[in-house]
Amino acid sequence: MIALGAGLAVLTGIGAGIGIGVATSKASEAIARQPEASGDINKVLLLGCALAEATAIYGFVVAVLIIFFLK
């Protein structure tokens, strides 16, 4: 059961990957429509990607904690 819980915690990486992919595609579309706003779009994109990646890292940390501390 511990391995199952750790595996479920690591699945947050899937959501983060999908979120970053969608955000990148929308940002590239926005830059294509308004090239003069590319600086602002890049700032918002990087902030969103950092937050999405943080959720994946939290899931990984939880999985490691489950494996090592619930034995």
Backbone as CSV, one residue per row, in Angstrom:
resi,resn,N_x,N_y,N_z,CA_x,CA_y,CA_z,C_x,C_y,C_z
1,MET,0.821,-1.205,0.000,0.000,0.000,0.000,0.857,1.258,0.000
2,ILE,2.041,1.178,0.600,2.925,2.343,0.618,3.379,2.675,-0.795
3,ALA,3.726,1.660,-1.555,4.166,1.894,-2.928,3.037,2.475,-3.779
4,LEU,1.825,2.030,-3.530,0.679,2.564,-4.267,0.472,4.049,-3.948
5,GLY,0.580,4.398,-2.672,0.441,5.801,-2.281,1.534,6.665,-2.876
6,ALA,2.758,6.157,-2.895,3.869,6.904,-3.483,3.670,7.067,-4.986
7,GLY,3.188,6.026,-5.621,2.924,6.119,-7.062,1.853,7.140,-7.389
8,LEU,0.819,7.188,-6.573,-0.227,8.185,-6.790,0.291,9.602,-6.558
9,ALA,1.183,9.773,-5.597,1.736,11.099,-5.326,2.595,11.580,-6.496
10,VAL,3.297,10.671,-7.143,4.156,11.049,-8.262,3.337,11.408,-9.509
11,LEU,2.099,10.956,-9.569,1.259,11.249,-10.729,0.962,12.746,-10.892
12,THR,1.301,13.561,-9.904,1.119,15.006,-10.066,1.973,15.536,-11.206
13,GLY,3.030,14.819,-11.550,3.883,15.227,-12.663,3.149,15.216,-13.992
14,ILE,2.166,14.357,-14.135,1.382,14.308,-15.373,0.578,15.592,-15.533
15,GLY,-0.075,16.001,-14.463,-0.844,17.244,-14.517,0.032,18.448,-14.778
16,ALA,1.200,18.465,-14.165,2.126,19.584,-14.384,2.601,19.612,-15.836
17,GLY,2.899,18.460,-16.382,3.352,18.412,-17.777,2.281,18.864,-18.754
18,ILE,1.060,18.437,-18.530,-0.048,18.867,-19.387,-0.271,20.363,-19.247
19,GLY,-0.231,20.861,-18.010,-0.439,22.292,-17.780,0.623,23.148,-18.437
20,ILE,1.870,22.739,-18.332,2.951,23.499,-18.952,2.832,23.453,-20.465
21,GLY,2.448,22.319,-21.013,2.283,22.219,-22.465,1.173,23.106,-22.988
22,VAL,0.048,23.115,-22.300,-1.069,23.970,-22.708,-0.691,25.443,-22.589
23,ALA,-0.034,25.809,-21.486,0.362,27.202,-21.285,1.350,27.661,-22.350
24,THR,2.290,26.795,-22.713,3.269,27.154,-23.743,2.601,27.330,-25.099
25,SER,1.658,26.462,-25.421,0.988,26.600,-26.712,0.163,27.871,-26.777
26,LYS,-0.526,28.198,-25.685,-1.329,29.423,-25.673,-0.442,30.663,-25.708
27,ALA,0.713,30.608,-25.039,1.625,31.746,-25.060,2.200,31.966,-26.453
28,SER,2.530,30.887,-27.151,3.057,31.047,-28.503,1.986,31.580,-29.461
29,GLU,0.737,31.176,-29.250,-0.358,31.735,-30.046,-0.534,33.226,-29.759
30,ALA,-0.430,33.590,-28.481,-0.594,34.994,-28.108,0.534,35.846,-28.686
31,ILE,1.751,35.338,-28.682,2.883,36.075,-29.250,2.724,36.204,-30.758
32,ALA,2.181,35.175,-31.394,1.967,35.244,-32.846,0.928,36.306,-33.196
33,ARG,-0.053,36.483,-32.320,-1.095,37.485,-32.582,-0.643,38.893,-32.221
34,GLN,0.135,39.034,-31.133,0.601,40.343,-30.687,2.088,40.275,-30.358
35,PRO,2.939,40.391,-31.348,4.391,40.278,-31.098,4.925,41.372,-30.172
36,GLU,4.282,42.536,-30.146,4.781,43.621,-29.293,4.569,43.338,-27.806
37,ALA,3.720,42.406,-27.460,3.459,42.065,-26.065,4.228,40.815,-25.622
38,SER,5.233,40.428,-26.381,5.933,39.171,-26.078,6.654,39.210,-24.733
39,GLY,7.156,40.361,-24.329,7.832,40.444,-23.039,6.905,40.153,-21.876
40,ASP,5.718,40.767,-21.898,4.748,40.526,-20.828,4.240,39.087,-20.852
41,ILE,4.032,38.555,-22.043,3.541,37.175,-22.164,4.586,36.200,-21.628
42,ASN,5.853,36.449,-21.932,6.912,35.556,-21.446,7.011,35.579,-19.922
43,LYS,6.843,36.761,-19.323,6.897,36.848,-17.864,5.788,36.014,-17.224
44,VAL,4.583,36.156,-17.738,3.454,35.407,-17.183,3.629,33.912,-17.440
45,LEU,4.136,33.557,-18.606,4.358,32.137,-18.932,5.369,31.518,-17.984
46,LEU,6.472,32.201,-17.727,7.493,31.654,-16.842,6.982,31.511,-15.410
47,LEU,6.195,32.459,-14.955,5.616,32.354,-13.622,4.666,31.159,-13.541
48,GLY,3.816,31.003,-14.530,2.883,29.870,-14.546,3.597,28.538,-14.631
49,CYS,4.637,28.463,-15.449,5.392,27.208,-15.561,6.109,26.876,-14.259
50,ALA,6.618,27.897,-13.576,7.293,27.654,-12.297,6.302,27.126,-11.267
51,LEU,5.107,27.689,-11.228,4.104,27.214,-10.270,3.637,25.804,-10.609
52,ALA,3.477,25.515,-11.888,3.055,24.162,-12.286,4.151,23.143,-11.974
53,GLU,5.393,23.527,-12.197,6.492,22.618,-11.909,6.635,22.405,-10.403
54,ALA,6.320,23.411,-9.632,6.394,23.275,-8.179,5.422,22.214,-7.678
55,THR,4.255,22.130,-8.289,3.307,21.094,-7.864,3.857,19.699,-8.132
56,ALA,4.569,19.536,-9.238,5.177,18.239,-9.535,6.278,17.920,-8.531
57,ILE,7.050,18.925,-8.153,8.116,18.702,-7.173,7.511,18.356,-5.812
58,TYR,6.419,19.021,-5.429,5.750,18.696,-4.169,5.261,17.251,-4.177
59,GLY,4.713,16.813,-5.282,4.266,15.429,-5.393,5.414,14.448,-5.250
60,PHE,6.551,14.776,-5.839,7.732,13.924,-5.726,8.225,13.867,-4.283
61,VAL,8.260,15.021,-3.634,8.708,15.068,-2.237,7.768,14.252,-1.344
62,VAL,6.471,14.371,-1.571,5.515,13.592,-0.791,5.732,12.095,-1.021
63,ALA,5.996,11.710,-2.257,6.236,10.299,-2.558,7.483,9.794,-1.844
64,VAL,8.535,10.584,-1.844,9.766,10.181,-1.148,9.522,10.078,0.351
65,LEU,8.783,11.040,0.900,8.477,10.989,2.337,7.633,9.775,2.687
66,ILE,6.685,9.431,1.811,5.863,8.245,2.053,6.719,6.991,2.068
67,ILE,7.641,6.893,1.129,8.476,5.688,1.032,9.394,5.554,2.240
68,PHE,10.041,6.630,2.647,11.061,6.525,3.694,10.517,6.611,5.120
69,PHE,9.378,7.252,5.330,8.932,7.451,6.689,7.702,6.618,7.084
70,LEU,7.114,5.905,6.159,5.966,5.071,6.507,6.269,3.582,6.451
71,LYS,7.522,3.233,6.573,7.884,1.811,6.557,7.637,1.184,7.885
